[in-house]
Amino acid sequence: MYMDNSATSPVDPEVLEEMLPYFNKEFGNASTLYTLGVEAKKAVDKARKQVADLINADPNEITFTSGGSESDNMIIKGVALKEIQKATEENPKNHIITTTIEHPAVLETCKFLEKFGFEVTYLPVDESGIINLEDLKNAIKDSTILITIMHSNNEIGSIQPTKEIGEIARANNILFHSDAVQSAGKIPVDVIEQNIDLLSISAHKINGPKGVGAVYIKKGVTLEVLIHGGGQEKGLRSGTENVPGIVGLGKAAELANIHLEERMKHNQEIRDALMEKVTSNIKDSYVNGSMENRLPNNIHFRFSGIEGESLILRLDKKGINGATGSACSTHDLKGSHVPAAIGIKPALSHGSLRLSIGPENNIEDVDYIVESIDEVVTYLRKLSPLWDNKNDKYIGDLFEKEVDEEDLDRY
């Protein structure tokens, strides 16, 4: 039972069928003038429209990339380098606003720009993972050039108020970028209605192939070019087009658009059943993130007194694939930045389980999944020093203390 669709998703058979000819029979370079190349160019243009239709954009506003991370980098660095050229002593044009729960593709890009004199404000979020719009308004300066806030969070599934964020950005003549890698194809994303100037998309989150994505760049917005060469993709991203991948993204976007409502209903039915049964049957189990403004396919559980990686490995043996927010190495003992940002203590954040639902999941599987989680959590708590088995309760609070960087190095 694959339930890690937020990490990646299986390629839809219709998507694969659409891609296959472009690996061998229709293998032309889309930049050439003869028939084979012209047919490849037609396929790329068709995909451009399919992606544009998914987010209510114009096809000319879509540029293809290698995926979500490149899309985020292209937009944030592209805006920063373009705007810094307009800087004056009175207005340095060097301020970016983002949040503490962004994907690393955004956070690390912002940190990179800080090395070169850019100033970044990292807005906090509430316990549901949602920003306070007043905090956003108060953070704006004359030097602010970009607001980059994700459409929905990849871990806890919380959906940000993008329409209102966009209104604030427009009122202050600031560009608004949203990483919609987890949202596009899962919930309605309308760049016009939601006042979005720049958007990032990835194919493999919506049953398309890995290694391909897209950016939406509103007409009239210009970015500094980061990849120079032959001038493909309107000069924004030079390099021979990945025609099979682009075709796959286009078909995946088309299918996601066609089936959006039914898949939302399907995902939400499974999500709600899992949340209700897990929290009802397993003591000290919680759902992280917003209950109202949440992706229909996302559940992020927290179980007191256990370690998430052990939970994942034992569920895997039962045929259930999920993800955890706990650290993947001893070099990151604090765990994921997202639970920390919503106020969850490190010892508790390590007991996280993210299940992300896709079309292949069934409501009939819910009982087996809940029974399996219950069994594994019960077993792990018996081994945990943070769980009092005699009194059946979490006692981790008794051992908590502030841990500084020297302690982490020593441990």
N, C-alpha and C positions, 0 to 999 in steps of 0.2 A: 504494500500500500504506500505509494509514493505521495508524501505530503510535505514536500519542500519546494513547491512551485515558485516561491519568492526567491529561491537561490537560482533555479533554472527550471525549465519545463520541457517535456518531451516534444519533439517536432511532430506537428499534426500531419497525418498521412497526406492530406490534400496539399499541404505546404511542400512536403518532400516531392510529391508528384509534379508540382509546378516548377520546382528547382531543377530536377534531374536533367532536362534537355540542355540546360545552360552549362553543364559540365563537359558535354561531349559534342552533341549535334549542333547546338546553337552557341558555340564557344567564342564567338567574335568579341573583339575589343570594341566597346561602345563608343570609342572616340574615332574609329576609322570610318571611311566613306563608302566602302563597298557593302554589298547586301548583307553579309554576315554581321558586320558592325552596325549597320542601320537597324537590323532586327534586334540586336542587343540593346541599342539605344531606345528603341520602342518599349522594350521590356522594362528598362530602368524608369522611363517616363510613366509607364503604367503603374509601377510600384510607388512612384512619387505621389501620384494621385490617390492611390489606395491609403497611403499613410496620411496624406493631407485630409482625406475624408474622415478618418478616425478622430481627428481633433478639430475639425471644422476650420481648416486652413486652406490657403491657396497652394497648389502644387509647387509654384515657383518659390514658396517660402520654406520648402523642405530641402535639406542637404543631408546626404548619407555619410555615415561615419562607421567606425569599427565597433561601436557599442556605447553604452551609457557613460562609462568613464571618460572616453574620448569626447563625447558630446559635452559633458560638464566642463572638461578642461578647455575645449574649443571656445565655449561661450564665456566662461569667467575670465580666462586669460585674454581672449579676443576683445572683450569689452574693456578690460583694464588697460591693455596696451593701446587701444584706440583712444580712450579718454585721457590717458596720461599725456598724450601729445597736445591736448588742449589746456594743460595745466598752466596756471600763473602763480605768482608768489602769493597773491590774495586768495586764490582758490586752487589748491594743489590737485584736485580731481583724483583723489586716491583713497576714498573711503568706500568700503563694501559692508553690507549688512547680511548676516546669515544667522543660523541657529546652532545650538549645541548638539542637535540630534541629526545633523545632515549625514549623508553617506560619505565615507572617506574620500570619494572622488571630488567632493566639494570641499570638505574640511582641509584635506591635504593641499589642494590647489590654493585655498586661501592662505594657509600657512606658508606656502611657497612664495606667494606674492608679498607677504609681510617681510620677507628677507630683503625685498627691493623697495621698501619704504611705504608700501600700502598699509593702510589702517583697516582692521577688520573688527566689527562689533558682532559678538556671538550672543544672540538673544536667548534667554532662558525659556523653558517651557513649563507648563503646569504639570500636575501629576498625571494628566491624561495625554501629555505629549503635545499640547497645543500652545502656540504662542499667544501672548497678550498683545492685541493690536495697539494699545496705548504705549507699550514698550517699543514697538516698531516706530510709531510716530515720534517718540521722544529720542530715538536713536539717530534720526535723520539729521544730517548736517549739510551745509552748503557744498561740501566736498564729496557728498555721497553720489556714486556713479552707478551702483548696482545693488539691488536686493535679490538675493538668491536663497529661496526657501522651498524645500521639497514639497511636492504635491501631497504625498503620503509617505509615511515612514516605512522603511524596509523591514524593521524588526517588529515594532508594536502596532503597525497598521494605522496609526492615527492620521486623519486627513486634515490638512491645514485649510483655513478660510481663504483660499486663493483669490476669490473674487474681491474680497475686502482688501487683501494685501495689494492686489493690482490697482484698486481704486486709490489707495494711499500713494502708491508709486506714481501713478499718473498725475495726481494732484500736485506732486512735488517734482515732476519732470525727471523721474528716475526710472531706469530700465528695470523690469521685473523678470527674472529667470526662475523657472520651476523645474526641478528634477522630477519628471513624471514616469520614471522607469517602472515603478510599482503600480501606478495608477492607470496609464493608458492601456485600454483594452480590458480593464477590470471594472472601471466605473466611468461615467461620462466625463470626458475632458474636452472642454470647448474653449479654445484660446481666446475667442472673441468675447464670449459671455464672461469669462473669468479674468479678463484684462491682463492676459499673459503676453509678454513681448518675446520671450525666448523659452524654449522647452527642450528637454532631453528625453529620448525614447530608446529602448533596447528591444531587439527582436526575441531574444531567448527567454524573456519573461512571459511572452504571450504565444507560446508554442511555435516559435520560429527558430531559425538557426542561431548558433553562437557566432560572435565575431562580426555582427552588423547592427547598426543602430541609426538614429537620425536626430537632427536638430531642426526645430522650427525657429526661424528667424523672421520676425515680423517685417513686412515690407517697409523700407525706409531706415531700418536699423542696420548699421554697418559694424563689422568686427575687423580687427587686425588679423590678417592671415597668419596662421601658425605653420602650415605645411605648404611649402613652395615647390613648384615644379611645372608640370605641363598644363596646369590651369583647369583640371577637371572639377566638376561640381561647382560651376560658376566661379572658379578661381579660389574658392574657400578651402578646398581640400584636394590638393593635387595627388595624383596617383591613379593607376588604372582601376576602374570601378570593379568592385566585387559583384559581378552581375548575378551569379546564382544566389548569393546571400541577400542582395537587394530584392531580388524576385521573391525570395522566401519571406523577408520582412513585409513586403507588400501584400502577399497572400495572407500572412498571419494577421496583419492589420485589417484586411477585408473581412476575414472570418470572425475576428474579435468584434468588429463593428456589427456584423449581421447577427451574431449570437449574444450580444452584450446583455440584454435584459434577461434572457433565459439563464445565462450563466451566472449573473448576479444573484438571481433567485435560487438557483441550484447551490451556489457556494454558501449563501447566507443560511440556507436551511441546514446544511451540514455544520457550518460554523456554530450556529446557535445551539444545535443539539449537543455538540461536543462541549461547549462552554457550560451549558446547564448541567450536563451529566457529570463532567469532571469535578466541577466545584461543589456539586451536591454529594458526590460519593467519596471524594478524597479530602481528608482533613487538611487544613492549612494549605489549600490550593487557591490561587488567585489569578485573575486575568489582568494583565498589564495593558495600559493604553486606554483610549477613549472607548466607551461602550456605545455612544451615539454616533460619533464621527469616525467610523472605522471601515477599513476595506472589508468587503463581504467575504473575501477568501482568507483573511488573516486571523489567527488566534495566537496569543502570546501568553502562555501560562507561567506561573511561578509556584514552585513547591518548596516550602521551608524544609531545611535540614538535609538536602541532597545536593549532589554535584551533577551539573547538566550533561557533561560529556559522558559520564557513566550511564545516565538515563538514555542518551542517544544510542550508545553502543548496544545496550540491552534491548531497546526497542527494535533496533536493526535486526537482531537475532529473531525477533518475532515478526519480521517482515514489514515493519513500519519505519519509514524514513522521515525524519524531522530535523530540526536544527536547534541549536542552543545559543544563548547569548553569552555563555561563559567563555573564559579565555581558552585559546587553542595552544598556548605554550606557557611555560613557566616564566617567560619574560613579560607577560601581561597579566599579572595576578589580580589586577583590579577589574578584569572582565570588560564587557561592552560599555561604551560611553553612553548608550541610549538609556538603559535602566538607571544608570547613575544620574543622568540628567533629569529623570522624573522622580528622583528622590529615593530610589531603592538602594539599600545598603549592599555593599559588595558581597557579603556572605549569602545574601538572599538572591542577588542577581545571578549568581552562579547556578542556581537551581531553576533555570529558565528552559522552556520548551516552546519553540515556535512551530506551529503546524500551518501550512499554507496550502489551500485547497485548489484543485484543478478539475477540469471536465471529466477526468478519469476516475475521480473519487465518487463513492456511492453512500447514500444515507444508511444503507444496510450494514455498512462497515463500522458505524459509530460505536455500537456496543462492544465489538471486539477491541477497538482502539482504546476505549475507556477502561475495559477490564485489563488490558495489557499495561496501560499507564499505571493503574492502581496497583497491580502486582509488582511492577518494577519499583515504584516509589516506596511501597511497603518494605520491599527487600533492601533498598538502599538506606532507608532510615534505620533499619536494624544495625547497619554497619557504621552509621554516622555518629561522631562524637557530639554533634549539634542537636541530636534528637534523644530525648529521655524516653526510652522504650517502656520503662516501668509505668510512667504516668502519661505516656503517649502524647508528648508535646515538644515543641521546639524550644531549645534552651540556648540557642546561639547568641542571644543578647547578653548572656552572662560573660561571654568571652570577648566581646567586641572592644576594641580600643583603636585609637588613632594610629595608623601605620604610616611612617614617613618613608622617604625614598631610600634612606640608609637601611631601614629594616627590610625593605623589599629586596635590595641587593644582597643582604646577608642571608635572607631566606632562600 
